[in-house]
Amino acid sequence: MFNPTRDQARAFFIESWRKRRAGEQLEAMEQLVADIIASHPEYHPLFENPDATDKDFAPEDGQVNPFLHISLHLAIEEQLAIDQPPGIKAAFEACLARRDNAHEARHDVLESLGETIWEAQRNGTGMDAAAYIERIKRRAAQ
């Protein structure tokens, strides 16, 4: 099973974006990463900096971690592809119908995933898949 270190994952994101910008051939996962990064122009300068693997992002300073953000997008793509947890695909489709914008609908799911992970960490429990799906559905109904 692939289990990269933080620096390896970050280097993979940076290299995928470099290859995309250079017009080089991309593997499937590189293509997915590059597509997600392309949808976030606010992060392009970071991913264009090979030294960014060492950068820290402090939430208490109001900083969003772009590497985490892209990682959550990747997790969501995998979840949607296999409808796991069950019902995520339908909940996403409901967000998509409300938003009529796939990227914004994915951000609804991403916010729900982030809240669910945070809750699990705070409570010292596993992720509550049912609560995750319910959060997505609530966003779709707003």
C-alpha positions, 0 to 999 in steps of 0.5 A, spaced: 500 500 500 502 506 498 503 511 504 508 517 502 511 521 507 508 528 508 514 531 504 513 525 498 506 527 498 507 534 497 513 533 492 508 529 488 503 535 488 509 540 486 511 535 480 504 533 477 503 541 477 510 542 474 509 536 469 502 539 467 505 546 466 511 543 461 506 539 457 509 533 459 505 526 459 502 525 466 500 518 469 492 518 471 494 520 479 498 526 476 493 528 471 487 528 477 492 532 482 494 537 476 486 538 474 485 539 482 490 544 482 488 547 476 481 549 479 485 553 485 489 558 481 490 561 488 495 556 490 498 556 483 504 560 486 505 555 492 505 549 487 510 552 482 515 553 488 519 546 489 521 549 496 514 549 498 514 542 501 517 545 507 512 550 508 508 550 515 501 552 515 498 555 522 490 554 522 491 559 528 494 564 523 488 563 519 492 559 514 489 554 509 494 548 508 493 548 500 496 541 500 491 538 505 486 542 501 488 538 495 489 531 499 481 532 501 479 533 494 483 527 492 479 523 497 473 526 495 474 523 488 476 516 490 469 516 495 465 519 489 468 514 484 466 508 489 460 511 492 464 510 499 461 511 504 454 509 501 450 515 499 456 520 498 455 520 490 447 521 491 449 527 496 454 530 492 449 530 486 444 533 490 449 539 492 451 539 484 443 540 483 443 546 488 450 549 486 450 547 478 457 548 479 461 541 480 467 545 484 463 548 489 459 542 490 465 538 491 467 544 496 460 542 500 463 535 500 470 537 502 467 542 508 463 536 510 469 531 510 473 536 514 468 537 519 467 530 520 475 528 521 475 534 526 469 531 530 473 524 530 479 527 532 476 531 537 472 525 540 478 520 539 473 516 535 473 513 528 470 517 522 462 517 523 460 516 515 453 517 517 454 524 520 458 525 514 453 524 509 448 528 513 452 534 513 453 533 505 445 533 505 444 539 509 449 543 505 445 540 499 438 543 502 441 550 504 
